[in-house]
Amino acid sequence: MMSRILDECAAARSAGARRSFEAKNEAGAALQIDISPVLSKYGDREPIGTLAIVKDVTEKNRIETMRKDFVATVSHEFRTPLTLISGVIEMLRMYDDLPRADRSRSLEMLEIETERLKKLISELLMLSKMENRIFSSEPEPIDVAKVLGQVAAALAPLAEKKGQSLELSLNLGAASVRGDESWFFHAVQNLVENAIKYTPAGGAVVVEAASDERDLRIAVRDNGIGIAPEDIDRIFERFYRADKSRGSETGGSGLGLAIAKDIISLFNGEITVESAPGSGSVFTVRIPLSREAD
Ligand code: ADP
């Protein structure tokens, strides 16, 4: 490494021109090395030396790769539903006299796929808002019981459709958490929606909320399909979906948990999960209570 830099310095000096290159050091860090000849200010044309600037670009490269992967994944996620949509449109155009049942099945497909795209877009917007810390309001005390009630009300039809019970069990003191209420709603909604989605018909979903003197804890419990140990560490990654072979029937983008985790970390809290295949899952949100309100 050092000898390469010295060689390049000598080359820069004799050519009187800048050189740059990237290399890895012994510890595996990516370095960018820029070498420029140093000229005397008294006008000698011969350089009096060389200046080598060595920058550690490991982090920059990592972020760059992540950005590229992200763009590739997002494009792919968009392309799949769009391909389906344009296929269905083409078919509808080709067959004027499609039987009623086929026609309504096609329209249903168009509806499902456009919904999926709409959801994907709003989730991406949400991620970008969170990254840029764009809050829709000042941190305010959140009425946790009210928000959980709203989540339950919003998702009751979904649970009902699957013949599942959706139960709230609240044991909250007077203490409150502060933050953006709509973010909070969104995070809990994602967890409860997952509990319903990944639990077969007839199952049970319970949301328990309790606070002690330090923390608010919300546990979202289901008796659904559960999560395999090899997936558990990865489900919070963007676009990660366990068991992709299950196909599109449950229809998610794999962004829900990544968003929920980001939101809860804005509240200085954390989400943990306990789960085993076949015996359901418990997602627990822990948020420190805010003190300054009292
Ligand atoms: P999506 O639900 O859109 O696929 P999420 O980020 O919300 O994306 O979840 C990521 C993955 O984690 C899901 O695809 C699913 O495999 C798994 N998962 C999340 N919640 C549950 C749950 N309650 N039970 C079983 N698996 C779950």
Residues whose N, C-alpha, C, O or C-beta is under 5 A from the ligand:
A	BS01	ADP	N194 A195 Y198 G226 I227 I235 Y240 R241 A242 G252 S253 G254 L255 G256 L257 A258 S281
